[in-house]
């Protein structure tokens, strides 16, 4: 624990800010999904699936740093599911001016369904890739039905 704290203290201000943002948003979404699952999911779907055209060109290094930060920080947030991570990554990317798309997919398994969330930028998965990703059918929603 001491080594991690020292590493955090001696990181660059940019990386420290990214770590703090990642921890904050992971905790925010994880807590919200525990306490108010339908409210958080509806709000996130309405807020985060809409992309505005005011974002700058994709910065691959920044995207890599954000995704790495969210993945690493998710280890310290209990039950940080794929949805929690995708919501946090989408929010942090948005804060840095990077346009991305939150995807939620479902796949049938026996008599139930399995769900998975991931983040895409320019049609490529940047967070949440699975070996059998193609088995998930992307759910779509109409923003006006989420109010």
C-alpha positions in Angstrom: 0.0 0.0 0.0 2.8 2.4 0.9 4.5 1.8 -2.5 1.2 2.6 -4.3 0.8 5.8 -2.4 4.4 6.8 -3.1 3.9 6.0 -6.8 0.7 8.1 -6.8 2.4 11.1 -5.1 5.3 11.0 -7.6 3.2 10.7 -10.8 2.7 13.6 -13.1 -0.1 16.1 -12.3 -1.9 15.0 -15.5 -1.8 11.3 -14.6 -2.8 12.1 -11.0 -5.8 14.0 -12.2 -6.8 11.2 -14.5 -6.5 8.6 -11.6 -8.6 10.8 -9.4 -11.3 11.3 -12.1 -11.3 7.5 -12.8 -11.7 6.6 -9.1 -14.4 9.3 -8.7 -16.5 8.2 -11.7 -16.1 4.5 -11.0 -17.2 5.0 -7.4 -20.1 7.3 -8.5 -21.5 4.8 -11.0 -20.9 1.8 -8.8 -22.7 3.4 -5.9 -25.5 4.7 -8.1 -26.0 1.3 -9.7 -26.3 -0.3 -6.3 -28.6 2.3 -4.8 -30.6 3.5 -7.9 -30.0 1.1 -10.7 -32.8 2.1 -13.0 -32.3 5.9 -12.5 -28.5 5.7 -13.1 -28.9 3.4 -16.1 -31.6 5.6 -17.7 -29.7 8.8 -17.0 -26.4 7.4 -18.3 -28.0 6.0 -21.4 -29.6 9.4 -22.1 -26.5 11.5 -21.3 -23.7 9.3 -22.6 -25.0 7.6 -25.7 -25.5 11.0 -27.4 -22.4 12.2 -29.1 -22.1 15.9 -30.0 -20.0 16.9 -33.0 -18.0 19.4 -30.9 -15.3 16.9 -29.9 -11.8 17.0 -31.2 -10.1 14.4 -33.3 -9.3 11.1 -31.4 -6.1 11.3 -29.4 -4.9 7.7 -29.3 -2.4 8.3 -26.5 -5.0 10.1 -24.3 -7.5 7.4 -25.0 -5.0 4.7 -24.0 -4.2 6.6 -20.8 -7.9 7.0 -19.8 -8.7 3.3 -20.5 -5.6 2.2 -18.6 -6.5 4.4 -15.7 -10.1 3.2 -15.5 -9.0 -0.5 -15.7 -6.4 0.0 -13.0 -8.6 2.0 -10.7 -11.5 -0.5 -11.1 -9.5 -3.0 -9.1 -10.0 -0.8 -6.0 -13.8 -0.3 -6.5 -15.8 -3.3 -5.3 -17.8 -5.0 -8.0 -16.8 -2.6 -10.7 -18.6 -4.4 -13.5 -18.2 -3.9 -17.2 -21.1 -1.4 -17.1 -19.5 0.6 -14.3 -16.2 0.7 -16.1 -17.8 1.6 -19.5 -19.8 4.4 -17.9 -16.7 5.8 -16.1 -14.5 5.6 -19.1 -17.1 7.2 -21.3 -17.4 10.1 -18.8 -13.7 10.6 -18.4 -13.2 10.5 -22.1 -15.9 13.1 -22.5 -14.2 15.3 -19.9 -11.1 15.2 -22.0 -13.0 16.1 -25.2 -12.9 12.6 -26.7 -16.0 11.4 -28.5 -16.9 7.8 -27.8 -19.9 5.5 -27.8 -21.3 3.4 -25.0 -22.6 0.1 -26.2 -24.6 -2.4 -24.2 -25.2 -5.8 -25.7 -27.1 -9.0 -24.8 -26.5 -12.6 -25.7 -28.7 -15.6 -25.0 -27.3 -18.3 -22.6 -29.5 -21.3 -22.0 -32.7 -19.9 -20.7 -31.3 -16.6 -19.6 -29.4 -13.7 -21.2 -26.0 -12.3 -20.5 -25.3 -8.6 -20.8 -22.0 -6.7 -21.5 -21.1 -3.1 -21.8 -18.1 -1.6 -23.8 -16.9 1.7 -25.2 -16.1 2.3 -28.9 -14.3 5.1 -30.6 -14.5 5.4 -34.3 -16.1 2.0 -34.5 -13.3 0.2 -32.6 -13.6 -1.2 -29.1 -11.3 0.6 -26.7 -12.6 -0.9 -23.4 -14.5 -4.1 -22.8 -13.5 -6.3 -25.7 -14.3 -10.0 -25.1 -13.0 -13.0 -27.0 -16.5 -13.8 -28.3 -17.7 -10.2 -28.7 -19.7 -11.0 -31.8 -22.3 -13.0 -29.9 -23.6 -9.9 -28.3 -26.5 -8.1 -30.0 -26.2 -4.3 -29.4 -29.3 -2.9 -27.7 -30.5 0.4 -29.0 -32.7 2.9 -27.3 -34.6 6.0 -28.2 -33.5 8.9 -26.0 -37.1 10.2 -25.8 -38.2 6.9 -24.2 -35.7 7.3 -21.4 -37.4 10.1 -19.6 
